[in-house]
Amino acid sequence: MCRMKLTIPRLLIGAALLAAPAWTWSRGGHMTVAYIAYQKLTPAVKLKVDELLKQNPSYLKWVEDIPDTPENKEQRSLRAFLRAALWADDIKSDGAYDDADAKPGSNGNEPSGSPENSQNIGYTDKHRHKYWHFHDMAFTTDGTTLGQPSTPSALTQIPILRDGLKNGSGDIPSYDLVWLIHLVGDVHQPLHAAERFTATHTDGDDGGNKQLLCKQTCSQKLHSFWDGLLGTDLDYDAAMARGNDLLEEHPGDPSGAGIEDVSVWITRSFQLAKQRSYALPIRKDGKPSSTNKTYRKQAQTTAESQVLVAGHRLARLINNALS
């Protein structure tokens, strides 16, 4: 029996996206990255991954609707892996976690300069570490003075977590795994690697979060538009179908899949942000802008390409660390 092929929308996802929360890549993108990666894990590594995810405090909730029986083992393992991709965003709204390690007044998005900013201590760490989700390289289109990316960030933290996954003790490998599943996806979203400085946004536009998009009202932001290109709902079936479609369309390793240097991943995302995210008709002066059909089609193509290569790179990282 043939599986029905999911048609991925090539245009703006619609009115529901306008009110979408600022989930990085949103749920659909992160779970699609995770699904692609899971297909590329070795059988032995899948077993190790499953045991590590069971240590996460949310694991039982992730799989509560799938009976714990031998015939459901693979389904539970895959579900946990997909859901783990969202954990680093889940804790942003979890009252058990805090932004006490962040710079006051930064809404948790800037490190305070404390050693806690880059600590790797496992689930006893109750900080949200929102600044781990991105590494915004600065550029300008009008000569505005540039700021500099703050650290620690995704650039510094992914190698630390990768080492902890391989060599850590206690629950550190589990903690590092769920962060890595998420962060590898994050840095392939172009606006998690770029921040534009203009006369309109002299302090930077926070990776497009200050760049307004207008249709009837100026209620959407450029960052949320890009986050939502691969879906905003907690829809496992849609993420798996999307992942299967991308793997079928691109059966071999995508270009650059073997690159392991995180700085190269981020630099490529930065280039794509300048070439695609801030492309016309997005105004160069940072004032409210609108999109058009050509822009939306190119954005969709870019998002799919980035999610595909992110999944391959994530699988390589986990296989190498746990083999």
C-alpha distance (Angstrom), angle and dihedral (degrees) to the residues before:
residue distance angle dihedral
M1 . . .
C2 3.80 . .
R3 3.79 118.5 .
M4 3.78 113.2 -124.2
K5 3.79 109.1 -112.2
L6 3.77 115.0 -124.5
T7 3.76 112.9 -127.5
I8 3.79 108.4 -137.7
P9 3.81 110.9 -145.9
R10 3.77 111.0 -115.1
L11 3.78 95.3 -164.8
L12 3.78 134.1 58.5
I13 3.77 107.8 -49.7
G14 3.78 93.9 -126.2
A15 3.73 145.7 -113.6
A16 3.79 93.9 -36.1
L17 3.79 88.7 64.6
L18 3.78 91.8 60.3
A19 3.78 90.4 69.2
A20 3.81 95.9 38.3
P21 3.80 116.8 132.2
A22 3.79 119.0 -115.6
W23 3.78 96.4 -94.7
T24 3.78 109.7 157.0
W25 3.82 105.8 -108.3
S26 3.81 80.9 -12.6
R27 3.78 119.6 -113.0
G28 3.80 96.2 -64.5
G29 3.78 95.4 54.4
H30 3.78 95.8 46.3
M31 3.80 93.7 47.2
T32 3.81 91.1 47.5
V33 3.82 90.4 53.8
A34 3.79 89.0 48.8
Y35 3.81 93.5 47.8
I36 3.81 92.7 51.4
A37 3.80 90.7 47.6
Y38 3.80 92.6 48.6
Q39 3.81 90.8 55.9
K40 3.79 88.8 56.5
L41 3.81 98.6 48.6
T42 3.79 116.9 106.2
P43 3.84 116.7 -113.2
A44 3.81 91.3 -111.4
V45 3.79 92.7 50.3
K46 3.81 91.5 48.1
L47 3.80 88.7 59.4
K48 3.80 91.4 51.0
V49 3.79 92.0 46.0
D50 3.80 91.4 52.0
E51 3.80 91.9 52.9
L52 3.80 91.6 48.1
L53 3.80 93.5 50.7
K54 3.79 90.9 52.9
Q55 3.81 87.3 68.3
N56 3.81 92.0 62.9
P57 3.82 111.0 104.2
S58 3.81 90.6 -129.8
Y59 3.82 96.9 49.3
L60 3.81 97.8 104.4
K61 3.79 90.9 49.9
W62 3.80 90.6 51.1
V63 3.81 92.5 57.6
E64 3.80 101.5 27.3
D65 3.81 94.0 117.5
I66 3.82 94.1 52.2
P67 3.83 114.3 76.7
D68 3.79 114.5 -122.3
T69 3.78 97.2 -118.8
P70 3.82 131.6 130.9
E71 3.79 92.4 -108.1
N72 3.82 90.4 54.4
K73 3.79 96.9 46.9
E74 3.80 96.0 102.2
Q75 3.79 92.7 44.2
R76 3.80 91.8 50.9
S77 3.80 91.0 48.1
L78 3.78 93.2 51.6
R79 3.81 92.8 44.6
A80 3.81 91.0 52.0
F81 3.80 91.6 49.8
L82 3.81 92.6 50.5
R83 3.79 92.8 45.7
A84 3.80 92.1 46.2
A85 3.80 87.5 62.9
L86 3.82 88.0 71.2
W87 3.80 100.0 44.5
A88 3.82 96.0 94.7
D89 3.82 88.0 56.5
D90 3.82 93.2 42.1
I91 3.79 92.0 62.8
K92 3.81 91.2 57.1
S93 3.80 88.0 77.7
D94 3.81 98.1 30.7
G95 3.80 112.8 109.2
A96 3.80 90.6 -148.6
Y97 3.83 88.0 71.4
D98 3.79 129.9 61.3
D99 3.81 146.0 -167.6
A100 3.79 94.2 -130.2
D101 3.81 90.9 125.9
A102 3.81 93.2 56.2
K103 3.79 130.5 92.2
P104 3.82 110.6 -87.6
G105 3.79 112.3 -101.6
S106 3.81 94.1 18.2
N107 3.82 96.0 102.2
G108 3.79 86.7 -121.5
N109 3.80 94.0 -61.8
E110 3.81 99.3 110.0
P111 3.81 125.3 59.5
S112 3.79 116.9 -119.1
G113 3.80 95.7 -138.5
S114 3.80 92.1 -107.3
P115 3.83 121.4 136.9
E116 3.82 84.8 -118.6
N117 3.80 88.8 71.9
S118 3.81 93.1 78.0
Q119 3.79 101.3 24.0
N120 3.79 119.3 135.1
I121 3.79 107.2 -159.8
G122 3.79 104.4 135.0
Y123 3.78 129.1 -121.0
T124 3.79 93.7 -19.9
D125 3.81 84.2 76.8
K126 3.80 105.7 95.7
H127 3.81 96.8 178.9
R128 3.81 117.8 112.1
H129 3.82 94.4 -141.3
K130 3.81 92.2 -156.7
Y131 3.82 89.9 172.0
W132 3.82 90.0 66.0
H133 3.80 90.1 71.5
F134 3.81 97.6 74.6
H135 3.79 147.8 16.4
D136 3.79 107.7 -151.5
M137 3.79 112.4 -157.7
A138 3.79 110.9 -159.8
F139 3.78 130.1 -123.5
T140 3.78 137.6 159.3
T141 3.79 135.8 -149.5
D142 3.81 96.6 -164.0
G143 3.79 107.2 35.0
T144 3.81 96.7 -93.5
T145 3.80 112.6 160.1
L146 3.79 110.5 -94.3
G147 3.77 128.9 -127.2
Q148 3.78 122.9 -146.3
P149 3.81 129.4 -115.8
S150 3.78 113.1 -99.7
T151 3.78 120.9 -128.1
P152 2.95 147.5 -109.5
S153 3.77 90.1 54.0
A154 3.78 139.4 137.7
L155 3.81 87.7 -67.0
T156 3.79 93.9 60.5
Q157 3.78 99.1 29.8
I158 3.80 103.3 52.5
P159 3.85 92.4 64.4
I160 3.83 90.2 47.2
L161 3.79 91.7 50.7
R162 3.79 91.8 43.8
D163 3.80 89.8 55.3
G164 3.81 90.7 46.8
L165 3.79 91.2 51.7
K166 3.77 89.4 54.7
N167 3.79 101.8 38.0
G168 3.80 108.1 14.2
S169 3.80 126.5 116.4
G170 3.79 135.0 -142.8
D171 3.79 112.9 9.6
I172 3.81 94.2 -26.0
P173 3.84 94.5 100.3
S174 3.82 89.7 52.5
Y175 3.80 92.8 48.1
D176 3.79 91.3 45.9
L177 3.81 92.7 48.2
V178 3.81 94.8 56.7
W179 3.78 91.2 46.2
L180 3.80 91.9 49.2
I181 3.81 93.6 49.4
H182 3.78 86.7 56.6
L183 3.80 102.7 37.3
V184 3.80 96.1 49.0
G185 3.79 86.3 57.4
D186 3.80 91.9 45.8
V187 3.78 97.2 55.9
H188 3.80 91.5 53.2
Q189 3.81 90.2 61.3
P190 3.83 99.9 92.2
L191 3.80 94.3 -139.8
H192 3.81 90.3 58.2
A193 3.79 87.1 67.0
A194 3.80 104.0 42.2
E195 3.79 141.8 57.3
R196 3.79 122.8 -176.4
F197 3.80 121.7 -144.8
T198 3.81 117.3 -156.5
A199 3.79 139.0 152.6
T200 3.80 85.8 -93.6
H201 3.81 92.5 51.5
T202 3.80 105.8 28.5
D203 3.81 91.0 166.3
G204 3.81 92.1 48.0
D205 3.77 130.6 -92.8
D206 3.82 96.8 -98.9
G207 3.78 94.6 -115.2
G208 3.80 93.8 -47.7
N209 3.80 94.6 -46.1
K210 3.82 90.0 119.1
Q211 3.81 94.8 42.9
L212 3.79 105.7 98.7
L213 3.79 123.3 -148.3
C214 3.76 116.9 -152.9
K215 3.75 133.3 -160.9
Q216 3.78 110.6 142.2
T217 3.81 90.4 -20.1
C218 3.81 133.6 12.1
S219 3.81 92.8 -115.1
Q220 3.79 101.4 125.4
K221 3.77 130.8 71.5
L222 3.77 127.8 -143.0
H223 3.81 91.1 -121.3
S224 3.81 94.2 54.3
F225 3.81 90.6 47.2
W226 3.82 89.9 58.3
D227 3.80 93.3 41.5
G228 3.79 90.9 56.2
L229 3.80 100.5 47.3
L230 3.82 92.1 103.5
G231 3.78 98.7 39.9
T232 3.79 137.7 -70.9
D233 3.81 102.9 -139.6
L234 3.79 129.9 95.2
D235 3.80 89.7 -113.3
Y236 3.80 112.5 147.5
D237 3.79 95.1 -179.1
A238 3.80 92.9 53.2
A239 3.81 92.1 48.7
M240 3.81 91.9 49.6
A241 3.80 92.7 46.6
R242 3.79 90.4 48.4
G243 3.79 90.8 49.3
N244 3.80 91.9 49.1
D245 3.79 91.1 49.7
L246 3.80 92.1 51.9
L247 3.80 92.1 47.0
E248 3.81 91.2 48.9
E249 3.79 92.5 48.1
H250 3.82 91.1 47.6
P251 3.83 106.9 30.1
G252 3.81 96.3 169.0
D253 3.77 129.9 60.6
P254 3.82 109.9 -71.2
S255 3.78 118.8 -120.7
G256 3.79 110.5 -76.8
A257 3.81 95.1 15.5
G258 3.80 91.1 128.6
I259 3.81 94.9 55.1
E260 3.80 109.2 113.3
D261 3.81 99.9 176.5
V262 3.81 107.4 107.7
S263 3.80 91.5 -156.6
V264 3.80 89.2 60.7
W265 3.82 91.2 51.0
I266 3.80 90.6 51.7
T267 3.79 94.7 44.3
R268 3.80 90.0 53.1
S269 3.80 90.9 49.7
F270 3.81 89.0 49.0
Q271 3.79 90.4 53.4
L272 3.80 91.2 49.0
A273 3.80 90.5 50.4
K274 3.79 90.9 56.0
Q275 3.82 93.4 42.2
R276 3.81 100.0 40.5
S277 3.81 114.7 8.2
Y278 3.80 94.8 50.4
A279 3.81 95.1 32.9
L280 3.79 121.0 126.5
P281 2.97 133.3 -48.5
I282 3.84 82.4 43.6
R283 3.78 101.2 93.1
K284 3.80 118.2 -113.7
D285 3.79 92.4 -139.7
G286 3.81 94.2 61.4
K287 3.79 95.1 -115.7
P288 3.84 120.8 137.1
S289 3.79 111.0 -63.2
S290 3.78 141.4 -178.5
T291 3.79 133.2 -137.2
N292 3.78 129.4 -129.9
K293 3.80 136.3 -155.1
T294 3.81 94.3 -90.8
Y295 3.80 92.8 49.3
R296 3.80 92.6 48.5
K297 3.80 93.0 48.1
Q298 3.81 92.4 50.7
A299 3.79 91.0 46.1
Q300 3.81 91.4 52.7
T301 3.81 92.1 49.1
T302 3.81 91.1 48.6
A303 3.80 92.6 48.6
E304 3.79 92.9 50.9
S305 3.80 91.9 48.1
Q306 3.80 91.9 49.5
V307 3.80 94.3 47.1
L308 3.80 90.6 50.4
V309 3.80 95.4 51.3
A310 3.82 90.6 42.2
G311 3.81 90.4 56.8
H312 3.79 92.0 51.2
R313 3.80 92.8 46.9
L314 3.80 92.5 47.5
A315 3.80 90.9 52.2
R316 3.80 91.5 49.8
L317 3.79 91.1 49.6
I318 3.81 93.6 50.5
N319 3.80 94.6 42.2
N320 3.79 91.2 51.2
A321 3.80 93.4 47.1
L322 3.80 97.6 46.6
S323 3.81 103.8 32.3
